[in-house]
Amino acid sequence: MLELQYSRRTLRFNFPARTSRGALTEHAAWYLHLTDTTRPGLLGLGEAAPLAGLSPDFRPDFEARLQALCAAFNQQRFSPDTDLEPVLALVEPEWPALRFGLETALLDLHHGGRRQLFSNPFSRGEAGVPINGLVWMGDAAFMRSQIRKKLTEGYSCLKLKIGSLDFATELQLLAEIRAEAGPDELTLRVDANGAFAPAEAPSKLEQLARYALHSIEQPIAAGQWAAMAEVCRHSPVPVALDEELIGVTDPARQAEMLHEIRPAYIILKPTLVGGLAASLAWWQLAEEQGISWWLTSALESNIGLNAVSQLAGEYALPGFPQGLGTGQLYHNNLAAPLHIRAGELTFDPAGSWELPQAGLLD
């Protein structure tokens, strides 16, 4: 029989993570501990870490909902070989982080409790997944120091968060990067987090295009389908949807949105869209309409980051950088056999994990 418990760890950033919703200094990660009473020592572990300002389930009653989930799950007395579908039926779509944590805990248990959710070159330690180096919002000096560090570390793709400085300063930062490395050497992505007003977006995108950008994420705020469609239609920089996907859970509505907006890319964040299976459903809808995608973590600890990385190792286009570099942001992250070398994330299947203790609320 399967049993479900939980724990919590308060993750603390190495520096305030400035987002479009404000500065974050800490982030709560909830861990779902799934055990099999017939196999002592076997543990499936998942992470639910709803993100302030973005996750639909970042709510005061999150722990109460998690407690209710554990009670309902344990009352069902699921067998060890139970399928995913009846388990996920216990969690409504408006709790995407919770669905992600439950889904990945069950997948981990089914695959031996080794944090290897798939069998592929990444999970076997045979190949890395290329990632973009993330440059966080901040003052110009702070962003310059991050850029220099990422270039020194050998990244071939950088992603800059923009929208917090004046636009002229952000353009100057891009010019400085391009003076160091041209588009043949370095791929540049920017993420506006919806910072542009629809009326100003065309002019700003024209100016950004001078720096040979790979893409811009969410140039205007989510929920403006007609305006976003117009931006995508005329933008000289390929547009990727990010926040636009959050909370859109009906498959027909998802397909309708992609058809109307016609972005070049969508960004899949399993914590925000409802898990691995939900991400794959988005991917399939996008590919049917000729839209590309990549995966990004959403400030999870190494447990959640690993699950997203395992998914990338299974389905991501080889050589295409994913957004999986957030494990370095915390000074009290759980130790894990995930390593970044020369712009690639690697996994050591023989490495050791620091595992949270069930029932511990840190």
N, C-alpha and C positions, 0 to 999 in steps of 0.2 A: 504494500500500500504506500502511496505517495503522501508526504506531509510537507506543508508549506509554512515557513516562518520568515521573519524579516529582521533587518538591522539597519542602522543609519550611520553615515559618516559625514561630518561637515568638512568639506574640502576648502582649503584656503589658498587663494591666488598668490603667486609670487609678486604680482603687482596688480593694482586695480584694473580689471578688464572693462574698458570703456566700450559700451555698446550704444546703439541708438536708444535704448531704454534706460540709460544711466550707467554708473560705474558699479561693478560687482566686486566685492572683496572676499565673498565666500559663497559656496554652493552646496546644497544638501543632496547627497546621493543615498538612495534607499536600495538595499540589496535584498533580493528574494532568494531564500535558501530552500532548495527543493531536495528532499531526501527520500530514500527508498528504505522502508522498514525491514525489507528482506535482505538488504545489502548494506550493512553498516560501513560507514566511511565514505560512501559514494555521495557526492554533492554536485547538484546542478545549481549554478549561480547566475543570476541575472541582475541587471541594474535598472532602476527607475529613477531618473534624475530630472524632473521637470524644471524647465528653465524660466526664471523670472522674466515676465514681460512677453514671453513668446508661447510657452506651453499652455494649452487649454487646461491641463490638469495641475498647473501651479496655483493651488488653492489652499486655504486654511484647513480644509477638511481632508487633505490628501492622506494623512496617516489614518484617519478614521476609515477612509475607503480601503486602504491597504489592510487594515485589521479585518474589515468585513470580507475582503477577498480571501484572506487566509482562512477565516472561519467557514466560508462557503466552499472553498476548495477542499478543506479537510473533511467536511461533512460528506462530500461526494465519494470519498474513499476510492480515488482513481487507482487503477492498476499501473504497474511500472511501464507497460507497453502502450499506454493510452495515447491516442492521437492528439494532435495539436488543436483541432477544431473545437471539440467540446470544452477544452480547457480555456481557450480564448473567449468562448461564449460567456464566460463568467465576468468579462470586463467589457464595458460599453466603449464604443469608438471614441467618445469624448474624453477618454483617459488614455491617450496614446503612449505616454511614458510607461504607464503601468502595464499596458499590453506588451510593449517592447521587453520589459523586464521579465514578465511571466513567460513569454515566448522563448526568450534566449535561455532562461533557466531550464526549461523543459528540453530544449535542443541540447544543451550542455549535458544534462543527465542522460539523455538517450545516446550520446556519443562518449560516454564513459567518465564524465565529470573532469575532463582535462582542459577545459576552455578551448577545445577544438571543435567548432560547430560544423565544419565541413572538412572534407579531405581534398586538398589542392596543394599546389606547390608552395603557397604562402603558409598554410597551416602545418605543412611538413617541414618548414624551415629551409626550403630549397630556393625560394625566390622572394624578393621584397616587392612591396607595392609603392610606386612612386607617389609622392605627396607634394602639395604646395606648401611653401614656407609662409606661415601666417604672420602678417605685420599688423599689430593691433592699433586702434585709434589712440591718439595721444598728442602731445605737442610735437612740433617739428623735430626738435632734438631727440626726443624719445623714439619717434618713428625712424629717424635717420640711423640711430644706433641699432635698432632692430634690423633694418635693411642691410647694413654693413655686416652684421653677424650672420644673417641668413646667406648672404652671398659668399662669405668666407667658409661657411659650412657646406657649400657645394650644391645648393638647391638650383635646379634648372627651371623652377616655376615659383613665382612669388604671388601672394594674394594680399592686397592692401585694403584695409577697411578705410573707407573715405566717408566724408559727410560731417566730421566733427570739427575740422579746421576750416578756415576760409578757403574757397575753391582755388584761388591763385596759389596758395601755399601747397595745396595738394598737387596741382599741376607741376609746380617746381620740383616736388619730390619725385614725380614720375620722370621728369626731364633728367634729374640727377641719376636715376636708375638707368635710363636709356643711354646716358653718356658713358656708363660703366659697361653695359651689356646690351647689344642689339637684339632684335626679335629672333635672330637665328640662334642666339646663345641662351636667351632667357625668355620664358613665357610669363606674361604679366596678366593677372586677373585683378579686378577691383570689385568691391562689394559696397554698394551705397546704402543698404539697409532701408530703402524707401525714402532717402533723404531729399530727393529732388521733387519739386512741384511739377506737375505735368506740363505747365506752360514753359518752364525753364529747361526741362529735360533735353529738348532737341539741341539747343545751343551748347549745353554742357557736354552732351555726347559728341558733338562735332569737335569740341576742343580736346576731349579725351582720346578721340580717334587718332590724333597726331602721334600718339605713343605706341601704336601698334598693339593694342590690347587684345588678349584672347577673348575676354567677355566681361560683362558687368552684371552683377547680381542685383536684382530688385531695385532698379533705378528710381521707381516711384512706389509709394505705399501700396500695400496689398488691398484688394477689394475693388479696384477700379479697372474692371476688365476691358471696357471700351478704350479707356485712356492708355492702358498698358498695351493693348493690341496696336494702337496707333504708334506708340513708341517703338515696338518691335518691328513694325512695318517699315519705318524710316531710319532706324538707328544705324549709324555706320559701325557701331560696336555690337557684336552679338549679345543678346540679352538672355540671362538665365533667371528663371523664377525660383524663389526660395520661400520667403514668408507666405507667398501666394498659395502654397500648397496646404498650409496648416489649417486644420479644421474642415477641409473639403474631403469627406469620407465616402460619399455616395459615388459609385463607379460611373454612373451616367453623368453626374455633375462634373466629375473629374475630366471625363472625355469632352464634355461641352466646353469647359474652361480652356483646355489645351487647344481645341479646335478654334475657339474664338481668338485667343491671344496669339497663338503660333510663335512661341519663343524658340530660340535656337537650342536652349538647354533647360533642364530642370535639375534642381539640387535636392537630393534625397537625404533626409536626416531621419533615421528610423525612430529616434526618441520623439520627434515632433509629428511624424505622420502615422505612427501606430505600429511600428515594428518592422521586421525583416520581410515578412510576407506582404505587408502593406506597401513597402518600398518596391518590391518586385512587381506588384500590381500597377503602381504608377509607371514603372519602367516599361512594362509591356504596352500600356496605353500610349506612352510617349513614342515608343519605337513604331507603333502602328501609324503614327502621324509624322514620322520622319524627324522626331525631336530626340536629341541626344541627352545624356545625363551623366552626373557623377555623384558619388557618395561623400557626405561630410558628417563628422561627429558634431555633437551639440554640447560640448563642455562636460561630457561624462568623465568619470574616473576611468582608470585602465580596464575595469571590467566591461563597461559599456563600449569603450573605444575598441577593445579587442573584438567584441561581437560584430561591430560595424566593419572592422578590418577583415575579419573572417569572411564576411559577405562580399567585400571588395575582392578578396582573393579568389572567390568563386565566380563572380559575374562581371567584374569591371573590365573594360577594354585594356588589354596589355599596353603598358607604356603611357597611359593617360593618367595624369596626376589626380589623386583623390584628396579630399580635405580631412586628413587624419593626423594632424600634427599637434593636437591640443593636449596630449598627455603631459607635456612639459610645463603646463601652466600652473600646476599646484606644487606646493612644497611638502604636502602630506598625502600625496597620491599613494594608492596601494602599489607596492612594488610588483612588477610584472615583467615577464620575458619579452617585452616589446622594446625595440631599439630603433633609433633613427641614425642612418649612416648615409651621408652624401645624398640627402634628399629622398631616401627610401625608408619606409617602415618595414621592419623585419620582425619575425616571430621565431622564438626558439622553443620548440616543443618539449625539450628536455629541461628548460629553465624552471625556476621556482616562482611561486606566486605567494604574495601576502594576502591571506583570505580574511575577510571580516568574520566576526563571531556572531552567530545568530542570537538575536535578542539584545545586542549591544547598541545603545543609542549614544553615539559620540557627538 
